[in-house]
Amino acid sequence: MDDQTIDQLLEILKKSSLFSVEEYESIIHALIDIHESIDEVYNKIIPKILNVKNIKRQDLKDFLWNIGEEFRHIDYHIKDSKITEL
């Protein structure tokens, strides 16, 4: 997510008057971190798995553990920002 997109989202959230400053900052932070985790899973980890010929069992477990960590990170930010409670 680039800075321009973040700035645009921030302005929309500010203008909405739906949230306090802390809430919209939390939402923006969550969206940025969620985006980074999704990018990590789908643009980095999965391509690595697909590019390893004859992947070893332990290496696959490590990759899958890393995916799980990214999903836990996403889950944390969803809950922390309360974005699903709007």
PDB file of N, CA, C and O in Angstrom:
ATOM      1  N   MET A   1       0.865  -1.166   0.000  1.00  0.00           N
ATOM      2  CA  MET A   1       0.000   0.000   0.000  1.00  0.00           C
ATOM      3  C   MET A   1       0.915   1.232   0.000  1.00  0.00           C
ATOM      4  O   MET A   1       1.766   1.379   0.877  1.00  0.00           O
ATOM      5  N   ASP A   2       0.738   2.091  -0.963  1.00  0.00           N
ATOM      6  CA  ASP A   2       1.622   3.249  -1.056  1.00  0.00           C
ATOM      7  C   ASP A   2       1.138   4.397  -0.166  1.00  0.00           C
ATOM      8  O   ASP A   2       0.015   4.377   0.337  1.00  0.00           O
ATOM      9  N   ASP A   3       1.994   5.383   0.016  1.00  0.00           N
ATOM     10  CA  ASP A   3       1.692   6.513   0.899  1.00  0.00           C
ATOM     11  C   ASP A   3       0.467   7.301   0.446  1.00  0.00           C
ATOM     12  O   ASP A   3      -0.305   7.783   1.275  1.00  0.00           O
ATOM     13  N   GLN A   4       0.290   7.432  -0.846  1.00  0.00           N
ATOM     14  CA  GLN A   4      -0.860   8.175  -1.361  1.00  0.00           C
ATOM     15  C   GLN A   4      -2.173   7.474  -0.979  1.00  0.00           C
ATOM     16  O   GLN A   4      -3.136   8.124  -0.573  1.00  0.00           O
ATOM     17  N   THR A   5      -2.197   6.170  -1.112  1.00  0.00           N
ATOM     18  CA  THR A   5      -3.383   5.399  -0.738  1.00  0.00           C
ATOM     19  C   THR A   5      -3.669   5.542   0.747  1.00  0.00           C
ATOM     20  O   THR A   5      -4.818   5.731   1.147  1.00  0.00           O
ATOM     21  N   ILE A   6      -2.643   5.454   1.552  1.00  0.00           N
ATOM     22  CA  ILE A   6      -2.797   5.602   3.004  1.00  0.00           C
ATOM     23  C   ILE A   6      -3.346   6.986   3.336  1.00  0.00           C
ATOM     24  O   ILE A   6      -4.269   7.121   4.140  1.00  0.00           O
ATOM     25  N   ASP A   7      -2.773   8.005   2.714  1.00  0.00           N
ATOM     26  CA  ASP A   7      -3.240   9.370   2.955  1.00  0.00           C
ATOM     27  C   ASP A   7      -4.704   9.540   2.551  1.00  0.00           C
ATOM     28  O   ASP A   7      -5.473  10.194   3.256  1.00  0.00           O
ATOM     29  N   GLN A   8      -5.085   8.957   1.429  1.00  0.00           N
ATOM     30  CA  GLN A   8      -6.475   9.044   0.981  1.00  0.00           C
ATOM     31  C   GLN A   8      -7.420   8.348   1.967  1.00  0.00           C
ATOM     32  O   GLN A   8      -8.475   8.885   2.307  1.00  0.00           O
ATOM     33  N   LEU A   9      -7.037   7.159   2.420  1.00  0.00           N
ATOM     34  CA  LEU A   9      -7.858   6.453   3.400  1.00  0.00           C
ATOM     35  C   LEU A   9      -7.979   7.241   4.701  1.00  0.00           C
ATOM     36  O   LEU A   9      -9.057   7.333   5.288  1.00  0.00           O
ATOM     37  N   LEU A  10      -6.884   7.794   5.129  1.00  0.00           N
ATOM     38  CA  LEU A  10      -6.870   8.583   6.356  1.00  0.00           C
ATOM     39  C   LEU A  10      -7.818   9.770   6.245  1.00  0.00           C
ATOM     40  O   LEU A  10      -8.574  10.049   7.175  1.00  0.00           O
ATOM     41  N   GLU A  11      -7.784  10.462   5.127  1.00  0.00           N
ATOM     42  CA  GLU A  11      -8.678  11.601   4.919  1.00  0.00           C
ATOM     43  C   GLU A  11     -10.143  11.187   4.906  1.00  0.00           C
ATOM     44  O   GLU A  11     -10.989  11.870   5.483  1.00  0.00           O
ATOM     45  N   ILE A  12     -10.439  10.085   4.258  1.00  0.00           N
ATOM     46  CA  ILE A  12     -11.820   9.593   4.230  1.00  0.00           C
ATOM     47  C   ILE A  12     -12.294   9.249   5.638  1.00  0.00           C
ATOM     48  O   ILE A  12     -13.408   9.602   6.025  1.00  0.00           O
ATOM     49  N   LEU A  13     -11.457   8.568   6.396  1.00  0.00           N
ATOM     50  CA  LEU A  13     -11.821   8.205   7.770  1.00  0.00           C
ATOM     51  C   LEU A  13     -12.006   9.443   8.641  1.00  0.00           C
ATOM     52  O   LEU A  13     -12.932   9.502   9.450  1.00  0.00           O
ATOM     53  N   LYS A  14     -11.134  10.425   8.480  1.00  0.00           N
ATOM     54  CA  LYS A  14     -11.249  11.662   9.257  1.00  0.00           C
ATOM     55  C   LYS A  14     -12.558  12.386   8.946  1.00  0.00           C
ATOM     56  O   LYS A  14     -13.261  12.838   9.849  1.00  0.00           O
ATOM     57  N   LYS A  15     -12.867  12.486   7.667  1.00  0.00           N
ATOM     58  CA  LYS A  15     -14.068  13.211   7.247  1.00  0.00           C
ATOM     59  C   LYS A  15     -15.357  12.508   7.656  1.00  0.00           C
ATOM     60  O   LYS A  15     -16.401  13.145   7.796  1.00  0.00           O
ATOM     61  N   SER A  16     -15.282  11.211   7.846  1.00  0.00           N
ATOM     62  CA  SER A  16     -16.493  10.449   8.154  1.00  0.00           C
ATOM     63  C   SER A  16     -17.053  10.754   9.537  1.00  0.00           C
ATOM     64  O   SER A  16     -18.249  10.579   9.771  1.00  0.00           O
ATOM     65  N   SER A  17     -16.221  11.196  10.435  1.00  0.00           N
ATOM     66  CA  SER A  17     -16.611  11.456  11.825  1.00  0.00           C
ATOM     67  C   SER A  17     -17.157  10.209  12.520  1.00  0.00           C
ATOM     68  O   SER A  17     -17.846  10.318  13.535  1.00  0.00           O
ATOM     69  N   LEU A  18     -16.862   9.055  11.994  1.00  0.00           N
ATOM     70  CA  LEU A  18     -17.305   7.812  12.611  1.00  0.00           C
ATOM     71  C   LEU A  18     -16.394   7.365  13.742  1.00  0.00           C
ATOM     72  O   LEU A  18     -16.800   6.589  14.608  1.00  0.00           O
ATOM     73  N   PHE A  19     -15.168   7.857  13.732  1.00  0.00           N
ATOM     74  CA  PHE A  19     -14.154   7.338  14.641  1.00  0.00           C
ATOM     75  C   PHE A  19     -13.429   8.454  15.374  1.00  0.00           C
ATOM     76  O   PHE A  19     -13.367   9.594  14.915  1.00  0.00           O
ATOM     77  N   SER A  20     -12.883   8.092  16.524  1.00  0.00           N
ATOM     78  CA  SER A  20     -11.977   9.004  17.202  1.00  0.00           C
ATOM     79  C   SER A  20     -10.631   8.947  16.479  1.00  0.00           C
ATOM     80  O   SER A  20     -10.413   8.082  15.630  1.00  0.00           O
ATOM     81  N   VAL A  21      -9.747   9.855  16.813  1.00  0.00           N
ATOM     82  CA  VAL A  21      -8.416   9.873  16.196  1.00  0.00           C
ATOM     83  C   VAL A  21      -7.713   8.541  16.443  1.00  0.00           C
ATOM     84  O   VAL A  21      -7.104   7.980  15.531  1.00  0.00           O
ATOM     85  N   GLU A  22      -7.795   8.039  17.665  1.00  0.00           N
ATOM     86  CA  GLU A  22      -7.141   6.774  17.994  1.00  0.00           C
ATOM     87  C   GLU A  22      -7.719   5.621  17.179  1.00  0.00           C
ATOM     88  O   GLU A  22      -6.985   4.736  16.739  1.00  0.00           O
ATOM     89  N   GLU A  23      -9.026   5.636  16.981  1.00  0.00           N
ATOM     90  CA  GLU A  23      -9.663   4.558  16.222  1.00  0.00           C
ATOM     91  C   GLU A  23      -9.256   4.570  14.762  1.00  0.00           C
ATOM     92  O   GLU A  23      -8.918   3.522  14.211  1.00  0.00           O
ATOM     93  N   TYR A  24      -9.280   5.730  14.122  1.00  0.00           N
ATOM     94  CA  TYR A  24      -8.921   5.705  12.702  1.00  0.00           C
ATOM     95  C   TYR A  24      -7.441   5.461  12.504  1.00  0.00           C
ATOM     96  O   TYR A  24      -7.046   4.873  11.498  1.00  0.00           O
ATOM     97  N   GLU A  25      -6.611   5.898  13.437  1.00  0.00           N
ATOM     98  CA  GLU A  25      -5.184   5.568  13.345  1.00  0.00           C
ATOM     99  C   GLU A  25      -4.966   4.065  13.507  1.00  0.00           C
ATOM    100  O   GLU A  25      -4.123   3.477  12.829  1.00  0.00           O
ATOM    101  N   SER A  26      -5.729   3.450  14.408  1.00  0.00           N
ATOM    102  CA  SER A  26      -5.650   2.006  14.611  1.00  0.00           C
ATOM    103  C   SER A  26      -6.092   1.256  13.359  1.00  0.00           C
ATOM    104  O   SER A  26      -5.477   0.262  12.974  1.00  0.00           O
ATOM    105  N   ILE A  27      -7.156   1.732  12.731  1.00  0.00           N
ATOM    106  CA  ILE A  27      -7.659   1.092  11.514  1.00  0.00           C
ATOM    107  C   ILE A  27      -6.631   1.198  10.390  1.00  0.00           C
ATOM    108  O   ILE A  27      -6.368   0.213   9.699  1.00  0.00           O
ATOM    109  N   ILE A  28      -6.058   2.361  10.204  1.00  0.00           N
ATOM    110  CA  ILE A  28      -5.040   2.540   9.157  1.00  0.00           C
ATOM    111  C   ILE A  28      -3.842   1.637   9.420  1.00  0.00           C
ATOM    112  O   ILE A  28      -3.347   0.968   8.512  1.00  0.00           O
ATOM    113  N   HIS A  29      -3.379   1.623  10.667  1.00  0.00           N
ATOM    114  CA  HIS A  29      -2.248   0.765  11.032  1.00  0.00           C
ATOM    115  C   HIS A  29      -2.585  -0.698  10.736  1.00  0.00           C
ATOM    116  O   HIS A  29      -1.763  -1.431  10.186  1.00  0.00           O
ATOM    117  N   ALA A  30      -3.799  -1.118  11.106  1.00  0.00           N
ATOM    118  CA  ALA A  30      -4.216  -2.497  10.861  1.00  0.00           C
ATOM    119  C   ALA A  30      -4.230  -2.805   9.371  1.00  0.00           C
ATOM    120  O   ALA A  30      -3.730  -3.848   8.951  1.00  0.00           O
ATOM    121  N   LEU A  31      -4.793  -1.916   8.574  1.00  0.00           N
ATOM    122  CA  LEU A  31      -4.873  -2.152   7.132  1.00  0.00           C
ATOM    123  C   LEU A  31      -3.488  -2.263   6.497  1.00  0.00           C
ATOM    124  O   LEU A  31      -3.264  -3.092   5.616  1.00  0.00           O
ATOM    125  N   ILE A  32      -2.573  -1.431   6.948  1.00  0.00           N
ATOM    126  CA  ILE A  32      -1.202  -1.494   6.423  1.00  0.00           C
ATOM    127  C   ILE A  32      -0.566  -2.827   6.774  1.00  0.00           C
ATOM    128  O   ILE A  32       0.009  -3.489   5.910  1.00  0.00           O
ATOM    129  N   ASP A  33      -0.666  -3.226   8.046  1.00  0.00           N
ATOM    130  CA  ASP A  33      -0.057  -4.485   8.473  1.00  0.00           C
ATOM    131  C   ASP A  33      -0.722  -5.697   7.820  1.00  0.00           C
ATOM    132  O   ASP A  33      -0.041  -6.658   7.463  1.00  0.00           O
ATOM    133  N   ILE A  34      -2.036  -5.657   7.664  1.00  0.00           N
ATOM    134  CA  ILE A  34      -2.742  -6.748   6.997  1.00  0.00           C
ATOM    135  C   ILE A  34      -2.279  -6.856   5.547  1.00  0.00           C
ATOM    136  O   ILE A  34      -2.034  -7.952   5.045  1.00  0.00           O
ATOM    137  N   HIS A  35      -2.164  -5.721   4.889  1.00  0.00           N
ATOM    138  CA  HIS A  35      -1.685  -5.710   3.499  1.00  0.00           C
ATOM    139  C   HIS A  35      -0.288  -6.321   3.404  1.00  0.00           C
ATOM    140  O   HIS A  35      -0.015  -7.122   2.509  1.00  0.00           O
ATOM    141  N   GLU A  36       0.586  -5.947   4.319  1.00  0.00           N
ATOM    142  CA  GLU A  36       1.954  -6.474   4.310  1.00  0.00           C
ATOM    143  C   GLU A  36       1.973  -7.986   4.532  1.00  0.00           C
ATOM    144  O   GLU A  36       2.745  -8.699   3.891  1.00  0.00           O
ATOM    145  N   SER A  37       1.123  -8.476   5.438  1.00  0.00           N
ATOM    146  CA  SER A  37       1.077  -9.917   5.685  1.00  0.00           C
ATOM    147  C   SER A  37       0.519 -10.676   4.489  1.00  0.00           C
ATOM    148  O   SER A  37       1.021 -11.745   4.143  1.00  0.00           O
ATOM    149  N   ILE A  38      -0.508 -10.136   3.861  1.00  0.00           N
ATOM    150  CA  ILE A  38      -1.068 -10.780   2.670  1.00  0.00           C
ATOM    151  C   ILE A  38      -0.019 -10.821   1.560  1.00  0.00           C
ATOM    152  O   ILE A  38       0.135 -11.834   0.878  1.00  0.00           O
ATOM    153  N   ASP A  39       0.690  -9.726   1.389  1.00  0.00           N
ATOM    154  CA  ASP A  39       1.767  -9.676   0.394  1.00  0.00           C
ATOM    155  C   ASP A  39       2.829 -10.728   0.705  1.00  0.00           C
ATOM    156  O   ASP A  39       3.306 -11.419  -0.196  1.00  0.00           O
ATOM    157  N   GLU A  40       3.193 -10.847   1.958  1.00  0.00           N
ATOM    158  CA  GLU A  40       4.205 -11.823   2.366  1.00  0.00           C
ATOM    159  C   GLU A  40       3.768 -13.244   2.003  1.00  0.00           C
ATOM    160  O   GLU A  40       4.559 -14.020   1.466  1.00  0.00           O
ATOM    161  N   VAL A  41       2.525 -13.581   2.293  1.00  0.00           N
ATOM    162  CA  VAL A  41       2.034 -14.936   2.024  1.00  0.00           C
ATOM    163  C   VAL A  41       1.951 -15.209   0.524  1.00  0.00           C
ATOM    164  O   VAL A  41       2.507 -16.189   0.030  1.00  0.00           O
ATOM    165  N   TYR A  42       1.252 -14.334  -0.188  1.00  0.00           N
ATOM    166  CA  TYR A  42       0.932 -14.642  -1.583  1.00  0.00           C
ATOM    167  C   TYR A  42       1.990 -14.239  -2.596  1.00  0.00           C
ATOM    168  O   TYR A  42       2.035 -14.793  -3.694  1.00  0.00           O
ATOM    169  N   ASN A  43       2.840 -13.287  -2.246  1.00  0.00           N
ATOM    170  CA  ASN A  43       3.853 -12.849  -3.205  1.00  0.00           C
ATOM    171  C   ASN A  43       5.262 -13.278  -2.847  1.00  0.00           C
ATOM    172  O   ASN A  43       6.181 -13.105  -3.648  1.00  0.00           O
ATOM    173  N   LYS A  44       5.449 -13.834  -1.659  1.00  0.00           N
ATOM    174  CA  LYS A  44       6.797 -14.252  -1.256  1.00  0.00           C
ATOM    175  C   LYS A  44       6.843 -15.719  -0.844  1.00  0.00           C
ATOM    176  O   LYS A  44       7.564 -16.513  -1.448  1.00  0.00           O
ATOM    177  N   ILE A  45       6.072 -16.083   0.189  1.00  0.00           N
ATOM    178  CA  ILE A  45       6.181 -17.444   0.715  1.00  0.00           C
ATOM    179  C   ILE A  45       5.677 -18.486  -0.277  1.00  0.00           C
ATOM    180  O   ILE A  45       6.385 -19.451  -0.564  1.00  0.00           O
ATOM    181  N   ILE A  46       4.472 -18.310  -0.802  1.00  0.00           N
ATOM    182  CA  ILE A  46       3.922 -19.306  -1.729  1.00  0.00           C
ATOM    183  C   ILE A  46       4.786 -19.442  -2.988  1.00  0.00           C
ATOM    184  O   ILE A  46       5.035 -20.568  -3.418  1.00  0.00           O
ATOM    185  N   PRO A  47       5.255 -18.339  -3.600  1.00  0.00           N
ATOM    186  CA  PRO A  47       6.163 -18.527  -4.743  1.00  0.00           C
ATOM    187  C   PRO A  47       7.437 -19.297  -4.382  1.00  0.00           C
ATOM    188  O   PRO A  47       7.954 -20.061  -5.197  1.00  0.00           O
ATOM    189  N   LYS A  48       7.943 -19.095  -3.157  1.00  0.00           N
ATOM    190  CA  LYS A  48       9.123 -19.867  -2.733  1.00  0.00           C
ATOM    191  C   LYS A  48       8.792 -21.351  -2.688  1.00  0.00           C
ATOM    192  O   LYS A  48       9.577 -22.174  -3.158  1.00  0.00           O
ATOM    193  N   ILE A  49       7.637 -21.702  -2.128  1.00  0.00           N
ATOM    194  CA  ILE A  49       7.226 -23.106  -2.064  1.00  0.00           C
ATOM    195  C   ILE A  49       7.144 -23.687  -3.474  1.00  0.00           C
ATOM    196  O   ILE A  49       7.623 -24.792  -3.728  1.00  0.00           O
ATOM    197  N   LEU A  50       6.540 -22.940  -4.378  1.00  0.00           N
ATOM    198  CA  LEU A  50       6.349 -23.431  -5.739  1.00  0.00           C
ATOM    199  C   LEU A  50       7.651 -23.559  -6.524  1.00  0.00           C
ATOM    200  O   LEU A  50       7.731 -24.335  -7.477  1.00  0.00           O
ATOM    201  N   ASN A  51       8.666 -22.801  -6.125  1.00  0.00           N
ATOM    202  CA  ASN A  51       9.930 -22.812  -6.860  1.00  0.00           C
ATOM    203  C   ASN A  51      10.959 -23.798  -6.321  1.00  0.00           C
ATOM    204  O   ASN A  51      12.042 -23.933  -6.890  1.00  0.00           O
ATOM    205  N   VAL A  52      10.633 -24.484  -5.234  1.00  0.00           N
ATOM    206  CA  VAL A  52      11.573 -25.466  -4.686  1.00  0.00           C
ATOM    207  C   VAL A  52      11.233 -26.839  -5.254  1.00  0.00           C
ATOM    208  O   VAL A  52      10.140 -27.364  -5.044  1.00  0.00           O
ATOM    209  N   LYS A  53      12.182 -27.400  -5.970  1.00  0.00           N
ATOM    210  CA  LYS A  53      11.972 -28.747  -6.503  1.00  0.00           C
ATOM    211  C   LYS A  53      12.301 -29.744  -5.401  1.00  0.00           C
ATOM    212  O   LYS A  53      13.286 -29.589  -4.678  1.00  0.00           O
ATOM    213  N   ASN A  54      11.477 -30.752  -5.287  1.00  0.00           N
ATOM    214  CA  ASN A  54      11.679 -31.791  -4.275  1.00  0.00           C
ATOM    215  C   ASN A  54      11.816 -31.199  -2.883  1.00  0.00           C
ATOM    216  O   ASN A  54      12.792 -31.455  -2.177  1.00  0.00           O
ATOM    217  N   ILE A  55      10.831 -30.408  -2.499  1.00  0.00           N
ATOM    218  CA  ILE A  55      10.871 -29.732  -1.206  1.00  0.00           C
ATOM    219  C   ILE A  55      10.905 -30.764  -0.078  1.00  0.00           C
ATOM    220  O   ILE A  55      10.183 -31.761  -0.100  1.00  0.00           O
ATOM    221  N   LYS A  56      11.743 -30.503   0.883  1.00  0.00           N
ATOM    222  CA  LYS A  56      11.859 -31.397   2.027  1.00  0.00           C
ATOM    223  C   LYS A  56      10.706 -31.138   2.986  1.00  0.00           C
ATOM    224  O   LYS A  56      10.186 -30.027   3.085  1.00  0.00           O
ATOM    225  N   ARG A  57      10.333 -32.177   3.675  1.00  0.00           N
ATOM    226  CA  ARG A  57       9.214 -32.109   4.617  1.00  0.00           C
ATOM    227  C   ARG A  57       9.403 -30.978   5.624  1.00  0.00           C
ATOM    228  O   ARG A  57       8.476 -30.202   5.857  1.00  0.00           O
ATOM    229  N   GLN A  58      10.579 -30.873   6.220  1.00  0.00           N
ATOM    230  CA  GLN A  58      10.822 -29.835   7.235  1.00  0.00           C
ATOM    231  C   GLN A  58      10.772 -28.436   6.630  1.00  0.00           C
ATOM    232  O   GLN A  58      10.283 -27.502   7.265  1.00  0.00           O
ATOM    233  N   ASP A  59      11.272 -28.290   5.416  1.00  0.00           N
ATOM    234  CA  ASP A  59      11.210 -26.984   4.753  1.00  0.00           C
ATOM    235  C   ASP A  59       9.762 -26.578   4.496  1.00  0.00           C
ATOM    236  O   ASP A  59       9.394 -25.417   4.679  1.00  0.00           O
ATOM    237  N   LEU A  60       8.943 -27.542   4.069  1.00  0.00           N
ATOM    238  CA  LEU A  60       7.534 -27.257   3.839  1.00  0.00           C
ATOM    239  C   LEU A  60       6.849 -26.877   5.153  1.00  0.00           C
ATOM    240  O   LEU A  60       6.051 -25.941   5.193  1.00  0.00           O
ATOM    241  N   LYS A  61       7.163 -27.603   6.223  1.00  0.00           N
ATOM    242  CA  LYS A  61       6.596 -27.269   7.529  1.00  0.00           C
ATOM    243  C   LYS A  61       6.988 -25.854   7.940  1.00  0.00           C
ATOM    244  O   LYS A  61       6.168 -25.115   8.484  1.00  0.00           O
ATOM    245  N   ASP A  62       8.233 -25.476   7.681  1.00  0.00           N
ATOM    246  CA  ASP A  62       8.702 -24.124   8.020  1.00  0.00           C
ATOM    247  C   ASP A  62       7.939 -23.069   7.223  1.00  0.00           C
ATOM    248  O   ASP A  62       7.522 -22.051   7.775  1.00  0.00           O
ATOM    249  N   PHE A  63       7.760 -23.311   5.932  1.00  0.00           N
ATOM    250  CA  PHE A  63       7.003 -22.368   5.109  1.00  0.00           C
ATOM    251  C   PHE A  63       5.571 -22.234   5.624  1.00  0.00           C
ATOM    252  O   PHE A  63       5.043 -21.128   5.745  1.00  0.00           O
ATOM    253  N   LEU A  64       4.951 -23.377   5.926  1.00  0.00           N
ATOM    254  CA  LEU A  64       3.572 -23.357   6.408  1.00  0.00           C
ATOM    255  C   LEU A  64       3.466 -22.692   7.776  1.00  0.00           C
ATOM    256  O   LEU A  64       2.476 -22.021   8.067  1.00  0.00           O
ATOM    257  N   TRP A  65       4.473 -22.875   8.610  1.00  0.00           N
ATOM    258  CA  TRP A  65       4.494 -22.198   9.908  1.00  0.00           C
ATOM    259  C   TRP A  65       4.541 -20.687   9.693  1.00  0.00           C
ATOM    260  O   TRP A  65       3.842 -19.939  10.377  1.00  0.00           O
ATOM    261  N   ASN A  66       5.362 -20.241   8.747  1.00  0.00           N
ATOM    262  CA  ASN A  66       5.453 -18.809   8.442  1.00  0.00           C
ATOM    263  C   ASN A  66       4.127 -18.263   7.925  1.00  0.00           C
ATOM    264  O   ASN A  66       3.741 -17.144   8.264  1.00  0.00           O
ATOM    265  N   ILE A  67       3.436 -19.040   7.113  1.00  0.00           N
ATOM    266  CA  ILE A  67       2.112 -18.623   6.652  1.00  0.00           C
ATOM    267  C   ILE A  67       1.169 -18.489   7.840  1.00  0.00           C
ATOM    268  O   ILE A  67       0.422 -17.516   7.939  1.00  0.00           O
ATOM    269  N   GLY A  68       1.203 -19.459   8.734  1.00  0.00           N
ATOM    270  CA  GLY A  68       0.378 -19.395   9.933  1.00  0.00           C
ATOM    271  C   GLY A  68       0.664 -18.166  10.767  1.00  0.00           C
ATOM    272  O   GLY A  68      -0.256 -17.545  11.299  1.00  0.00           O
ATOM    273  N   GLU A  69       1.938 -17.809  10.887  1.00  0.00           N
ATOM    274  CA  GLU A  69       2.317 -16.606  11.638  1.00  0.00           C
ATOM    275  C   GLU A  69       1.745 -15.349  10.989  1.00  0.00           C
ATOM    276  O   GLU A  69       1.273 -14.446  11.680  1.00  0.00           O
ATOM    277  N   GLU A  70       1.788 -15.296   9.671  1.00  0.00           N
ATOM    278  CA  GLU A  70       1.220 -14.141   8.978  1.00  0.00           C
ATOM    279  C   GLU A  70      -0.295 -14.070   9.189  1.00  0.00           C
ATOM    280  O   GLU A  70      -0.847 -12.987   9.379  1.00  0.00           O
ATOM    281  N   PHE A  71      -0.962 -15.220   9.155  1.00  0.00           N
ATOM    282  CA  PHE A  71      -2.412 -15.227   9.391  1.00  0.00           C
ATOM    283  C   PHE A  71      -2.741 -14.852  10.835  1.00  0.00           C
ATOM    284  O   PHE A  71      -3.746 -14.186  11.082  1.00  0.00           O
ATOM    285  N   ARG A  72      -1.909 -15.270  11.790  1.00  0.00           N
ATOM    286  CA  ARG A  72      -2.112 -14.847  13.180  1.00  0.00           C
ATOM    287  C   ARG A  72      -1.948 -13.333  13.307  1.00  0.00           C
ATOM    288  O   ARG A  72      -2.676 -12.675  14.050  1.00  0.00           O
ATOM    289  N   HIS A  73      -0.986 -12.800  12.574  1.00  0.00           N
ATOM    290  CA  HIS A  73      -0.751 -11.362  12.576  1.00  0.00           C
ATOM    291  C   HIS A  73      -1.971 -10.630  12.008  1.00  0.00           C
ATOM    292  O   HIS A  73      -2.392  -9.607  12.549  1.00  0.00           O
ATOM    293  N   ILE A  74      -2.530 -11.150  10.928  1.00  0.00           N
ATOM    294  CA  ILE A  74      -3.739 -10.574  10.337  1.00  0.00           C
ATOM    295  C   ILE A  74      -4.885 -10.630  11.340  1.00  0.00           C
ATOM    296  O   ILE A  74      -5.585  -9.639  11.550  1.00  0.00           O
ATOM    297  N   ASP A  75      -5.069 -11.785  11.952  1.00  0.00           N
ATOM    298  CA  ASP A  75      -6.141 -11.958  12.931  1.00  0.00           C
ATOM    299  C   ASP A  75      -5.993 -10.964  14.088  1.00  0.00           C
ATOM    300  O   ASP A  75      -6.974 -10.370  14.536  1.00  0.00           O
ATOM    301  N   TYR A  76      -4.776 -10.794  14.557  1.00  0.00           N
ATOM    302  CA  TYR A  76      -4.533  -9.835  15.640  1.00  0.00           C
ATOM    303  C   TYR A  76      -5.008  -8.435  15.237  1.00  0.00           C
ATOM    304  O   TYR A  76      -5.704  -7.770  16.006  1.00  0.00           O
ATOM    305  N   HIS A  77      -4.637  -7.992  14.045  1.00  0.00           N
ATOM    306  CA  HIS A  77      -4.977  -6.635  13.615  1.00  0.00           C
ATOM    307  C   HIS A  77      -6.469  -6.471  13.343  1.00  0.00           C
ATOM    308  O   HIS A  77      -7.024  -5.392  13.550  1.00  0.00           O
ATOM    309  N   ILE A  78      -7.109  -7.523  12.886  1.00  0.00           N
ATOM    310  CA  ILE A  78      -8.559  -7.452  12.711  1.00  0.00           C
ATOM    311  C   ILE A  78      -9.228  -7.240  14.058  1.00  0.00           C
ATOM    312  O   ILE A  78     -10.114  -6.397  14.195  1.00  0.00           O
ATOM    313  N   LYS A  79      -8.799  -8.008  15.049  1.00  0.00           N
ATOM    314  CA  LYS A  79      -9.400  -7.899  16.386  1.00  0.00           C
ATOM    315  C   LYS A  79      -9.009  -6.597  17.072  1.00  0.00           C
ATOM    316  O   LYS A  79      -9.856  -5.929  17.665  1.00  0.00           O
ATOM    317  N   ASP A  80      -7.732  -6.229  16.996  1.00  0.00           N
ATOM    318  CA  ASP A  80      -7.235  -5.036  17.678  1.00  0.00           C
ATOM    319  C   ASP A  80      -7.887  -3.753  17.160  1.00  0.00           C
ATOM    320  O   ASP A  80      -8.200  -2.849  17.934  1.00  0.00           O
ATOM    321  N   SER A  81      -8.083  -3.688  15.862  1.00  0.00           N
ATOM    322  CA  SER A  81      -8.678  -2.475  15.272  1.00  0.00           C
ATOM    323  C   SER A  81     -10.191  -2.462  15.392  1.00  0.00           C
ATOM    324  O   SER A  81     -10.828  -1.433  15.166  1.00  0.00           O
ATOM    325  N   LYS A  82     -10.770  -3.609  15.748  1.00  0.00           N
ATOM    326  CA  LYS A  82     -12.223  -3.752  15.859  1.00  0.00           C
ATOM    327  C   LYS A  82     -12.932  -3.427  14.547  1.00  0.00           C
ATOM    328  O   LYS A  82     -14.077  -2.974  14.537  1.00  0.00           O
ATOM    329  N   ILE A  83     -12.237  -3.665  13.456  1.00  0.00           N
ATOM    330  CA  ILE A  83     -12.760  -3.323  12.129  1.00  0.00           C
ATOM    331  C   ILE A  83     -13.977  -4.156  11.760  1.00  0.00           C
ATOM    332  O   ILE A  83     -14.785  -3.739  10.931  1.00  0.00           O
ATOM    333  N   THR A  84     -14.116  -5.325  12.366  1.00  0.00           N
ATOM    334  CA  THR A  84     -15.284  -6.163  12.056  1.00  0.00           C
ATOM    335  C   THR A  84     -16.475  -5.834  12.950  1.00  0.00           C
ATOM    336  O   THR A  84     -17.534  -6.449  12.821  1.00  0.00           O
ATOM    337  N   GLU A  85     -16.314  -4.876  13.849  1.00  0.00           N
ATOM    338  CA  GLU A  85     -17.384  -4.517  14.778  1.00  0.00           C
ATOM    339  C   GLU A  85     -18.080  -3.215  14.399  1.00  0.00           C
ATOM    340  O   GLU A  85     -18.814  -2.655  15.214  1.00  0.00           O
ATOM    341  N   LEU A  86     -17.868  -2.728  13.200  1.00  0.00           N
ATOM    342  CA  LEU A  86     -18.461  -1.450  12.797  1.00  0.00           C
ATOM    343  C   LEU A  86     -19.938  -1.572  12.546  1.00  0.00           C
ATOM    344  O   LEU A  86     -20.588  -0.586  12.199  1.00  0.00           O
TER     345      LEU A  86
END
